[in-house]
């Protein structure tokens, strides 16, 4: 079997624990600094021997996985929460970097690693762009809220359409003090800068969605446009790793969970354990079912009348998740073809 090892990642160093299954040699230590060059040099010591490694899916796993694959090693990316539960057990024994690395290595030897999907390079690149787009939108909203707060604090007239029309009108209010006027002007300049970057990224993502086979297949679903198709495509990933569409729904965090024991039953709630961006995209697509032209309009209306529009949109989002699961699964490797 060769070398079996585990890596515990940190920003400054990587703790390793590996064993040679043929000779029984076992080594532990630290690798610093934690970067590609150091890790590549560390891998070189194994020469042509088969190597199988496992690392938790936390910040830094990407360069570890890419370098390991380039060196011909087998790499596993473990789900952090499940790996911690399996490795430390219910008694939650002492936790150190060495203990974590040893526990991961033992899980690998026992074939009990809770594997996560390792996306292809193109998916990782697009996912980075999508998440940057989301960060920029959130920053823009934060600065917009800051302007609202400044205007309200000084008693200026409420602006329901804050950024529409001539934005310079926000600076002419008599209620604003010179310092507050300067703060609003600064916020508007920052928003203008963010708008440029947001528009650039949006155009790139929409252009990608217009050419990628998986994204095009997802756009066949009512409510899923170019931008949301990219989000679903890169965050849902290769659905062949799911044994059923129910697992795909569970991955989104849109599934309902409930705690019940000895006749005591808690309140049902959404798990929210999947990628937040994926939930957002599917929820937005689900809201489109409120339109009369949607094939899910009757179902949406039925649920909305009983539970409200928000729950109706979530219910439609679950249906869309199952359909997206089957569409991507049917495409096979074509769903993630390089373009």
N, C-alpha and C positions, 0 to 999 in steps of 0.2 A: 504493500500500500504506500510505502514511502513516508514522507513527512506529513504529519497532521498537526496543525497549529491554530492558535487563536490570537487575536489582537484586540487590545482595549485602547480606544483612541482618546487622545486629549490634544489640545492645541499645541502644547509644548513638547509632548513626548508620546510615544506609543509603547505600551507594555505588551510583551509577547510571551507566549508559552507554547513550545512545540515539542513533539516527541517523534523520534524515528521508530516506526513500528517494526522495523527489521532488527535493529540493534538494541532497541530499548533506551537509547540515549534521550535524555530529557533536559531541555534548557529553558531558562527563564531570564528575562532581562528587560531593559528599556532601550528604545531607539529614539535618539534625539539628534537634530530637530525633526519634528513631524512634517515631512514634506516628501515630494516625489523622489528627489535625488537620494535622500537617505534610505527610503524604503526600497528603491531599486537596487541600491548597493547591498542592502540586507538580504534581498531575495537571491542575489548572485551567489551567495555561499552554498546554495543547494545544488548548484551545477545543473546536471541533467536529471536529477532525481524527481520523481513525481511529488507534487506538493498540493495539499488541500488545506485551505485556510477558511476561517470564519471571522467575521467582524460584525459588530452591531450596526444597525442602520441609523447611525447618528451622524452629526456633521463630520465630514472628512471621509466617509465611506467611499465616495466616488473615486478619488485618486487611488485609494487602496485597491479597489476593484479593477480599475483600468490598468494599473501597473501589474497586478497579478495575472490578469487575462493576457496582457502583452508578453509576460514571461512564460505563458503556457500552464499556469497553475489553475486549479479549480478553486473558485471563490464562492463563499456563501455569505449573504447579507441577512443577519438574523433580526427579527422583530424585537426591538429593545424591551418592551414590556413583557412579552411572552418569554424571552430569554432570561430575564431577571427572575421571573416566577419559577421557571424550570431549573435555573441554576442555583438559586439560593433556597428555594423551597419555602414552605409556609412558616418555618421557624425564623426566617430572616436572620441568618447568622451574620457574623462580622463581614463588612464589605470593605475590600481594598482593591486596588488595581490588579494585584497579583491573583487575588481570589477570583475576581471577575474573569480574567484571562483563562485561568485554570478551569473554571466552570464552563466557559464557552468551548474550550478544547475538549472537555469530557462529553459535552453534548454532541459535538461533531463525531467523536469516536463511537458514541452510542447511536448515531444516526437519528438524533432527536432535535436537530436544529430547526427552529420555526422559520423557515426560509421566507424571505421577501423577494419580490420580483426585481430583477436587475434590468432596468430599461436599456434599450439600445442607445447609442451615442446621440442619434437625431432626436429621440424622445427627451433625453436629458437636456439637450440644448433648447428645445422648444419649451420645455417645462420651466427652465430658468427664465426665459423671456416672458412667459405667462405670469409667473410669480412676481417678476419685476413690474409688469403692467399693473398687477393688483396692488403692489406697494405704492406705486405712483398715484393710483386712484385714491387710495386711502390717505396719502399725504395731502392730496388736493382737497379732499373732504375736510381734513383737519384744519387746513388754512382757511377754508370757507367758513367753518364753524367759528374760527377765531375772529373773523370779521363780524359775524353775527353777534358774538359775545361783546365785542368792543362797541358796536352800535347800540346794543341794548343797555350796556352798563352806563352809557352817557345819555340815554333817553332819546336817541335818534329815531326817526320813523322806521318802522319795521319794513324789511325788504324781502318780500316773498320770492321774487325771482332775482336773487342777489347778483348773479353774474351775467344776466341777460341784458342786452341793450348796451348803453353807454356806461361803462364801469366808473368813469370819472365822476358821475353823479354822487357816488359814495363819499367823495372827498369834499363835497361842497356843503354838507349839512352843517348848519349853525350850531348844532349840539356838540360837534366834535371839537375837542381841544387840539392845539397844535401837535402835541405828542401822539394823541389818538389818531389824528389825520395821517401822521407819518407812519404809524403802525399799520393802518389800513393800506396805505400806498405800498409799503413793503410787502404786505401779504398779497396784494394784487400782482406785483412784479414776480413773486415766487410762483403764483398760480399760472401766470403767463408762461413762465419757463417750464413748469410741469405740463402744461397743455401741449407744448411743442413735442416733448418726449412721449407723452401719452399718444398723441396722434401718429407719431412715427412708429411706435410699437404696434399700435392697432392696425396700421396699414400692413406691416410686415406679417402679422399673424393672419390677417384676412387673406393676404396673398398666398400664404402657405396653405390655408384651408381650401383655397380654390383649386389646388393642384394635388393635394395628398389624398390617396384613395380611401383611407380610413375615415378622414374628415368628411369627404364627399358622401360616404355611405351614411354617416351620422346625420348629415344635413337633410336626408330624406325623411327624417322624423319631424313632424310639425312642431314648431317652437324652437328648434335647434338651428341657429344661424351659423355663419362662418366663425365668428369669434367664440361662441359657446361650444362649437364642435371641436375646436382646437383644445379648449379646456378639458372637455370630456375625454377626448382622444389621448391626451398625455397624462391625465390624472387617473383615469380608469385603467388604462394600460391594456396589456394582452389578456383578454378575458378567457383565454384557454386555460389559464391557471386556476380558474374557478370551476368547481364541479357542478355548479348550478347557478341560475340567475339570482337565486336567493342570496348566494354568497357575494355576488356583485353588489346587491342592494346593501348587504352588511358592510361591504368595503366603503360605500359612500357615507355611512353614518346616518342614513335616513331610516334605518330599521327601528322598530319600536322594541324597547326592553322593559321588563317589569320584574320587581323583586317580590317573591311570595314564599312564605315559610310558616308552617304550622297554622294555617288558616289566616295569617296576616298577609295582606296584599297591599303593596305600595302602588303609587300612581304610575301609570304607563307614561313613558317619555321617549323622545328621540335620543339615540345614543350619542350622536355628534362625534363619533370616533374616527371618521374618515377624513380625507382631505377637504378642508373648508371650501376651497375654490371649486371643487367638484360638486359639492352640495349647492353652492351658489348658482352654478351654471344650470344644474338640473331643476332647481327651484324656479329660476327665471323662465326656463322652458316650460315648466309645469303651469306657470301663471298664464301662459299663452292659451291654455285650454279654456280660459274664460271667454275667448272669442267664439262667436257662433260657427265660424268656418272650421274650427278644430274638430278632428274626429273624436276627441275625448270630451267634447263640450257637455254632452248629456251626463257623463259620469261626473265631471267637475261640478255641474249644477246640482246634481243629486247630493254629493258630499257637502258642498257649500251650504246647502239649505239646512243640513243637519249640524255641521260642525264649524262652518265658516270657510271663507275663501283661502285662508292660509293653510289649513289642514287639507283642503281640497287640492291645492297646488302641490303639497308634499305627497299626497296620494298619487297624483298624476306623475310626479317626478319619479316615484318608485316604478311605475309602469314603464316610463321612458328608460330607466336604468336597465330593466330587463330586456327591452327591445334593443338598446345599444349593445348590451352584452351579446345578444344573438347575432347582430349585424357584424360586429368586429370578429366574433368567433367564426362566422361563416367565411369571412375573407381570408382567414389564416395568416400566413406570412405577408400577404399583400397589404394587410391593414397597416403595417408599419414599414412599408417599402420606402427606401431612401429616394428623395427627390432632389 
